[in-house]
Amino acid sequence: MPSPDNTDELLSRGRGSKLFLAHPRAIAAFGRECNKRGLVPESIDIGGNRIPTWRGVPIFYLVTAYYSAAVLVPDALGVPENVEIGRWR
């Protein structure tokens, strides 16, 4: 993430992605890029909270800077390359 193009690329590589985990700044940058392009991501209700989605896949905030993942298959994680997250001014 943060652009819709990057997110589409991640979806095209996945095997039925069920959700995206992203830093709050990445999600904010994604929203700004969608606004620039005139795109409005849909949202869904999960437990009384509105969660943004892209192509039906929920985008959740990763709330910690430190995390780990157990990778059971080689393409379980998608990592965008050459993506810069800047501060909104």
ChimeraX attribute file (.defattr): number of C-alpha atoms within 10 A of each C-alpha:
attribute: neighborCount
match mode: 1-to-1
recipient: residues
	/A:1	24
	/A:2	21
	/A:3	18
	/A:4	18
	/A:5	11
	/A:6	16
	/A:7	17
	/A:8	14
	/A:9	14
	/A:10	18
	/A:11	19
	/A:12	11
	/A:13	13
	/A:14	14
	/A:15	10
	/A:16	9
	/A:17	16
	/A:18	11
	/A:19	14
	/A:20	20
	/A:21	14
	/A:22	16
	/A:23	16
	/A:24	15
	/A:25	15
	/A:26	20
	/A:27	22
	/A:28	16
	/A:29	20
	/A:30	20
	/A:31	19
	/A:32	16
	/A:33	16
	/A:34	16
	/A:35	12
	/A:36	9
	/A:37	11
	/A:38	9
	/A:39	12
	/A:40	12
	/A:41	15
	/A:42	14
	/A:43	16
	/A:44	14
	/A:45	10
	/A:46	9
	/A:47	7
	/A:48	7
	/A:49	9
	/A:50	12
	/A:51	16
	/A:52	18
	/A:53	17
	/A:54	17
	/A:55	11
	/A:56	14
	/A:57	18
	/A:58	21
	/A:59	19
	/A:60	16
	/A:61	15
	/A:62	15
	/A:63	11
	/A:64	8
	/A:65	6
	/A:66	6
	/A:67	7
	/A:68	5
	/A:69	7
	/A:70	7
	/A:71	9
	/A:72	8
	/A:73	7
	/A:74	6
	/A:75	10
	/A:76	13
	/A:77	16
	/A:78	15
	/A:79	9
	/A:80	13
	/A:81	8
	/A:82	6
	/A:83	12
	/A:84	11
	/A:85	14
	/A:86	9
	/A:87	8
	/A:88	8
	/A:89	3
